[in-house]
């Protein structure tokens, strides 16, 4: 069982929490629940409800659509992250490839936490925006997207 401090150290390296101040991560860590999963155990299924995200503490989780592999989440990585931000059904299934220890963050508890802690909300939003900008930067160069003016509407450049 991880201590709150160990959870905080782990959360510091998760992209969606990378912009949240370290001392504020203890609040996020408090809602994280450790889950042990056996090889072959299904964490969630494609088209199932998006009710939580997971962080891999140890082990490997296979993300797949039917029998087609999408990726694998390994120690230190998060999966199911978008479940915290929308109500769409899952787009992949998650199955443990080997024994795994996971940290589960429930969507409803996360939403309540964001409502009560503006500073955490701000950090999470900054991280999500950075991630989206990165994706846009990769596809934007060939898609005729001008990213230079993004976010500057109505702002002074002086």
PAPA-98565 format. One record per residue (C-alpha): residue number from 1; x, y, z. Coordinates in steps of 0.001 Angstrom, whole numbers, plus 524288, in hexadecimal, padded with zeros to 5 digits. Each point is the difference from the previous one (the first is absolute). Example, Ala and Ser with C-alpha at 12.3 -4.5 7.8 and 13.67 -1.06 7.14 Angstrom:
2
<drentor><num>1</num><px>8300C</px><py>7EE6C</py><pz>81E78</pz></drentor>
<drentor><num>2</num><px>8055A</px><py>80D70</py><pz>7FD6C</pz></drentor>
END
This chain:
158
<drentor><num>1</num><px>80000</px><py>80000</py><pz>80000</pz></drentor>
<drentor><num>2</num><px>805A9</px><py>80D0F</py><pz>7FBE9</pz></drentor>
<drentor><num>3</num><px>800D6</px><py>80B54</py><pz>80959</pz></drentor>
<drentor><num>4</num><px>7FA83</px><py>80D33</py><pz>7FBFE</pz></drentor>
<drentor><num>5</num><px>80DEC</px><py>804D1</py><pz>7FDEB</pz></drentor>
<drentor><num>6</num><px>80309</px><py>7F496</py><pz>7F6EB</pz></drentor>
<drentor><num>7</num><px>7F38B</px><py>802CD</py><pz>7F844</pz></drentor>
<drentor><num>8</num><px>803D8</px><py>80E5F</py><pz>7FEE0</pz></drentor>
<drentor><num>9</num><px>80D7C</px><py>7FC60</py><pz>7FADE</pz></drentor>
<drentor><num>10</num><px>7F99B</px><py>7F702</py><pz>7F617</pz></drentor>
<drentor><num>11</num><px>7F5E5</px><py>80A41</py><pz>7FBD4</pz></drentor>
<drentor><num>12</num><px>80AC3</px><py>80A03</py><pz>7FD87</pz></drentor>
<drentor><num>13</num><px>8040F</px><py>7F808</py><pz>7F423</pz></drentor>
<drentor><num>14</num><px>7F269</px><py>7FE6D</py><pz>7FA19</pz></drentor>
<drentor><num>15</num><px>7FDEB</px><py>80981</py><pz>7F4CE</pz></drentor>
<drentor><num>16</num><px>7F236</px><py>80452</py><pz>803AF</pz></drentor>
<drentor><num>17</num><px>804F0</px><py>803F2</py><pz>80D90</pz></drentor>
<drentor><num>18</num><px>80D28</px><py>80589</py><pz>7FBC5</pz></drentor>
<drentor><num>19</num><px>7FB8D</px><py>80E25</py><pz>801A0</pz></drentor>
<drentor><num>20</num><px>7F9FE</px><py>7FE07</py><pz>80D80</pz></drentor>
<drentor><num>21</num><px>80869</px><py>804EA</py><pz>80B35</pz></drentor>
<drentor><num>22</num><px>80630</px><py>7F4E0</py><pz>80793</pz></drentor>
<drentor><num>23</num><px>7F9B4</px><py>803AC</py><pz>80CF8</pz></drentor>
<drentor><num>24</num><px>7F28E</px><py>7FFD4</py><pz>7F980</pz></drentor>
<drentor><num>25</num><px>80201</px><py>7F23A</py><pz>7FAC7</pz></drentor>
<drentor><num>26</num><px>7FD75</px><py>7FA8C</py><pz>80DA3</pz></drentor>
<drentor><num>27</num><px>7F1B0</px><py>8037A</py><pz>7FDD7</pz></drentor>
<drentor><num>28</num><px>7FFF0</px><py>7F854</py><pz>7F347</pz></drentor>
<drentor><num>29</num><px>80773</px><py>7F4CF</py><pz>8065F</pz></drentor>
<drentor><num>30</num><px>7F592</px><py>7FF0E</py><pz>80A88</pz></drentor>
<drentor><num>31</num><px>7F5AF</px><py>7FBE2</py><pz>7F611</pz></drentor>
<drentor><num>32</num><px>808C7</px><py>7F5F8</py><pz>7F961</pz></drentor>
<drentor><num>33</num><px>7FC92</px><py>7F1EC</py><pz>80356</pz></drentor>
<drentor><num>34</num><px>809B4</px><py>7F502</py><pz>7FE07</pz></drentor>
<drentor><num>35</num><px>7FB27</px><py>7F46B</py><pz>7F823</pz></drentor>
<drentor><num>36</num><px>806C7</px><py>7F2E3</py><pz>7FE3D</pz></drentor>
<drentor><num>37</num><px>7FD1B</px><py>7F915</py><pz>7F330</pz></drentor>
<drentor><num>38</num><px>80399</px><py>7F25E</py><pz>7FB72</pz></drentor>
<drentor><num>39</num><px>8051C</px><py>7FC7B</py><pz>7F272</pz></drentor>
<drentor><num>40</num><px>7F493</px><py>7FF7C</py><pz>7F684</pz></drentor>
<drentor><num>41</num><px>7F746</px><py>80823</py><pz>808DF</pz></drentor>
<drentor><num>42</num><px>7F7C6</px><py>80A05</py><pz>7F8BF</pz></drentor>
<drentor><num>43</num><px>80121</px><py>80DA7</py><pz>805BF</pz></drentor>
<drentor><num>44</num><px>7F587</px><py>805A7</py><pz>7F70A</pz></drentor>
<drentor><num>45</num><px>7F99E</px><py>7FCCD</py><pz>7F306</pz></drentor>
<drentor><num>46</num><px>7FE75</px><py>8073E</py><pz>7F348</pz></drentor>
<drentor><num>47</num><px>7F2E5</px><py>80720</py><pz>7FF82</pz></drentor>
<drentor><num>48</num><px>7FF1E</px><py>7FF37</py><pz>80ED8</pz></drentor>
<drentor><num>49</num><px>7FDD2</px><py>80BDE</py><pz>808AD</pz></drentor>
<drentor><num>50</num><px>80B23</px><py>809A9</py><pz>801C2</pz></drentor>
<drentor><num>51</num><px>7FFF8</px><py>800C4</py><pz>80EB8</pz></drentor>
<drentor><num>52</num><px>80E5C</px><py>80083</py><pz>803CC</pz></drentor>
<drentor><num>53</num><px>80E0C</px><py>8011F</py><pz>7FBA9</pz></drentor>
<drentor><num>54</num><px>80B0E</px><py>7F703</py><pz>803EB</pz></drentor>
<drentor><num>55</num><px>80E6F</px><py>80173</py><pz>802CE</pz></drentor>
<drentor><num>56</num><px>808DA</px><py>7F42B</py><pz>7FEE3</pz></drentor>
<drentor><num>57</num><px>80813</px><py>7FE5E</py><pz>80C58</pz></drentor>
<drentor><num>58</num><px>805A3</px><py>7F311</py><pz>7FB4B</pz></drentor>
<drentor><num>59</num><px>7FD17</px><py>7F635</py><pz>7F558</pz></drentor>
<drentor><num>60</num><px>7FB0C</px><py>80193</py><pz>7F21D</pz></drentor>
<drentor><num>61</num><px>7F243</px><py>802D3</py><pz>7FB16</pz></drentor>
<drentor><num>62</num><px>7FC68</px><py>7FD2B</py><pz>7F1E9</pz></drentor>
<drentor><num>63</num><px>7F6F8</px><py>809EF</py><pz>7F98D</pz></drentor>
<drentor><num>64</num><px>7F8FC</px><py>7FA17</py><pz>7F46E</pz></drentor>
<drentor><num>65</num><px>7F42F</px><py>8005E</py><pz>7F711</pz></drentor>
<drentor><num>66</num><px>7FB70</px><py>7F217</py><pz>7FEDD</pz></drentor>
<drentor><num>67</num><px>80C4E</px><py>7F845</py><pz>7FD0A</pz></drentor>
<drentor><num>68</num><px>8073A</px><py>80BA4</py><pz>7FA2A</pz></drentor>
<drentor><num>69</num><px>80A38</px><py>805E1</py><pz>80907</pz></drentor>
<drentor><num>70</num><px>7FFD9</px><py>80EB8</py><pz>80155</pz></drentor>
<drentor><num>71</num><px>80ADA</px><py>80195</py><pz>80A13</pz></drentor>
<drentor><num>72</num><px>804D1</px><py>7FB5C</py><pz>80D27</pz></drentor>
<drentor><num>73</num><px>8003F</px><py>807CF</py><pz>80C8C</pz></drentor>
<drentor><num>74</num><px>80BBB</px><py>7FD1B</py><pz>80884</pz></drentor>
<drentor><num>75</num><px>804A7</px><py>80438</py><pz>80D71</pz></drentor>
<drentor><num>76</num><px>7FF67</px><py>80EBD</py><pz>80136</pz></drentor>
<drentor><num>77</num><px>7F5F5</px><py>801AE</py><pz>7F533</pz></drentor>
<drentor><num>78</num><px>7F1B7</px><py>803CA</py><pz>80066</pz></drentor>
<drentor><num>79</num><px>7F4D0</px><py>7FAA9</py><pz>7F7EA</pz></drentor>
<drentor><num>80</num><px>7F19B</px><py>80330</py><pz>7FF02</pz></drentor>
<drentor><num>81</num><px>80357</px><py>80E36</py><pz>802C5</pz></drentor>
<drentor><num>82</num><px>7F56F</px><py>805E1</py><pz>7F767</pz></drentor>
<drentor><num>83</num><px>7F5CB</px><py>7F964</py><pz>8088D</pz></drentor>
<drentor><num>84</num><px>80230</px><py>80AFD</py><pz>809B8</pz></drentor>
<drentor><num>85</num><px>7FC0F</px><py>80A40</py><pz>7F618</pz></drentor>
<drentor><num>86</num><px>7F46B</px><py>7FAE8</py><pz>7F848</pz></drentor>
<drentor><num>87</num><px>7F4A6</px><py>7F688</py><pz>80099</pz></drentor>
<drentor><num>88</num><px>802C3</px><py>7F8B0</py><pz>7F362</pz></drentor>
<drentor><num>89</num><px>80100</px><py>7F143</py><pz>8005B</pz></drentor>
<drentor><num>90</num><px>80D74</px><py>7F99C</py><pz>80085</pz></drentor>
<drentor><num>91</num><px>8068D</px><py>7FE99</py><pz>7F2AC</pz></drentor>
<drentor><num>92</num><px>808BD</px><py>7F49C</py><pz>803DF</pz></drentor>
<drentor><num>93</num><px>80031</px><py>7F4B3</py><pz>80981</pz></drentor>
<drentor><num>94</num><px>80A7C</px><py>7FEF4</py><pz>80A77</pz></drentor>
<drentor><num>95</num><px>804DB</px><py>7F286</py><pz>803E6</pz></drentor>
<drentor><num>96</num><px>80B42</px><py>7FCC6</py><pz>80931</pz></drentor>
<drentor><num>97</num><px>80AC8</px><py>7F941</py><pz>7F89C</pz></drentor>
<drentor><num>98</num><px>80707</px><py>7FC9C</py><pz>80C8B</pz></drentor>
<drentor><num>99</num><px>7FD28</px><py>801E5</py><pz>80E6B</pz></drentor>
<drentor><num>100</num><px>7FDFC</px><py>80E83</py><pz>80207</pz></drentor>
<drentor><num>101</num><px>7FE6D</px><py>809DF</py><pz>80ADB</pz></drentor>
<drentor><num>102</num><px>7F7D5</px><py>80B79</py><pz>7FBA4</pz></drentor>
<drentor><num>103</num><px>7FBE9</px><py>80CDD</py><pz>805F8</pz></drentor>
<drentor><num>104</num><px>7F1CB</px><py>802CB</py><pz>7FC7D</pz></drentor>
<drentor><num>105</num><px>7FAD0</px><py>80DED</py><pz>80019</pz></drentor>
<drentor><num>106</num><px>7F135</px><py>8008A</py><pz>7FFC2</pz></drentor>
<drentor><num>107</num><px>7F9DD</px><py>80A1D</py><pz>7F705</pz></drentor>
<drentor><num>108</num><px>7F59F</px><py>804D9</py><pz>8098B</pz></drentor>
<drentor><num>109</num><px>809CD</px><py>801DC</py><pz>80AFD</pz></drentor>
<drentor><num>110</num><px>8094B</px><py>806C2</py><pz>7F67E</pz></drentor>
<drentor><num>111</num><px>7F555</px><py>8096A</py><pz>7FB6F</pz></drentor>
<drentor><num>112</num><px>7FCB4</px><py>80343</py><pz>80E2E</pz></drentor>
<drentor><num>113</num><px>80E69</px><py>8023F</py><pz>802C2</pz></drentor>
<drentor><num>114</num><px>80126</px><py>8094D</py><pz>7F463</pz></drentor>
<drentor><num>115</num><px>7F3E9</px><py>80772</py><pz>80468</pz></drentor>
<drentor><num>116</num><px>80604</px><py>80210</py><pz>80D6B</pz></drentor>
<drentor><num>117</num><px>80E0E</px><py>802EF</py><pz>7FBDE</pz></drentor>
<drentor><num>118</num><px>8018E</px><py>80A4F</py><pz>7F571</pz></drentor>
<drentor><num>119</num><px>80ED1</px><py>7FEFF</py><pz>80061</pz></drentor>
<drentor><num>120</num><px>7FF71</px><py>7F17F</py><pz>7FCB8</pz></drentor>
<drentor><num>121</num><px>7F60D</px><py>802BB</py><pz>7F53A</pz></drentor>
<drentor><num>122</num><px>80903</px><py>80A47</py><pz>7FA35</pz></drentor>
<drentor><num>123</num><px>80BA0</px><py>7F6AA</py><pz>80020</pz></drentor>
<drentor><num>124</num><px>7F864</px><py>7F4DC</py><pz>7F9BE</pz></drentor>
<drentor><num>125</num><px>7FAA9</px><py>80903</py><pz>7F572</pz></drentor>
<drentor><num>126</num><px>80DA6</px><py>80530</py><pz>7FD08</pz></drentor>
<drentor><num>127</num><px>80500</px><py>7F21D</py><pz>7FE63</pz></drentor>
<drentor><num>128</num><px>7F49E</px><py>7FC08</py><pz>7F741</pz></drentor>
<drentor><num>129</num><px>801A1</px><py>80C21</py><pz>7F78E</pz></drentor>
<drentor><num>130</num><px>80EA4</px><py>7FD66</py><pz>7FED2</pz></drentor>
<drentor><num>131</num><px>7FCFB</px><py>7F21D</py><pz>7FBA5</pz></drentor>
<drentor><num>132</num><px>7F61E</px><py>804C7</py><pz>7F5DA</pz></drentor>
<drentor><num>133</num><px>80972</px><py>80A4A</py><pz>7FAEF</pz></drentor>
<drentor><num>134</num><px>80A3A</px><py>7F570</py><pz>7FE66</pz></drentor>
<drentor><num>135</num><px>7F691</px><py>7F7CF</py><pz>7F7F1</pz></drentor>
<drentor><num>136</num><px>7FC02</px><py>80BD5</py><pz>7F7F6</pz></drentor>
<drentor><num>137</num><px>80E34</px><py>80360</py><pz>7FDE1</pz></drentor>
<drentor><num>138</num><px>8028E</px><py>7F295</py><pz>7FA54</pz></drentor>
<drentor><num>139</num><px>7F44A</px><py>8003A</py><pz>7F6CA</pz></drentor>
<drentor><num>140</num><px>7FF1C</px><py>80EA1</py><pz>7FDF1</pz></drentor>
<drentor><num>141</num><px>80C20</px><py>8018E</py><pz>7F7A5</pz></drentor>
<drentor><num>142</num><px>7FA26</px><py>7F811</py><pz>7F4FE</pz></drentor>
<drentor><num>143</num><px>7F1B5</px><py>8034F</py><pz>80211</pz></drentor>
<drentor><num>144</num><px>8002E</px><py>80E92</py><pz>7FD58</pz></drentor>
<drentor><num>145</num><px>7FDD2</px><py>8035F</py><pz>80E4E</pz></drentor>
<drentor><num>146</num><px>8062D</px><py>80CAC</py><pz>80495</pz></drentor>
<drentor><num>147</num><px>8038B</px><py>7FDE8</py><pz>80E3B</pz></drentor>
<drentor><num>148</num><px>80743</px><py>80CD8</py><pz>80196</pz></drentor>
<drentor><num>149</num><px>7F3BF</px><py>807DA</py><pz>802BB</pz></drentor>
<drentor><num>150</num><px>7F925</px><py>7F5CD</py><pz>80859</pz></drentor>
<drentor><num>151</num><px>7FC2C</px><py>805AE</py><pz>80D11</pz></drentor>
<drentor><num>152</num><px>8038D</px><py>80DE2</py><pz>7FC3B</pz></drentor>
<drentor><num>153</num><px>7F24A</px><py>80497</py><pz>7FC79</pz></drentor>
<drentor><num>154</num><px>7FDFB</px><py>80CC2</py><pz>806F9</pz></drentor>
<drentor><num>155</num><px>80D04</px><py>7FF64</py><pz>80717</pz></drentor>
<drentor><num>156</num><px>80A80</px><py>80A1E</py><pz>7FEA7</pz></drentor>
<drentor><num>157</num><px>80D12</px><py>7FB71</py><pz>7FAB6</pz></drentor>
<drentor><num>158</num><px>8076A</px><py>80B29</py><pz>8064A</pz></drentor>
END
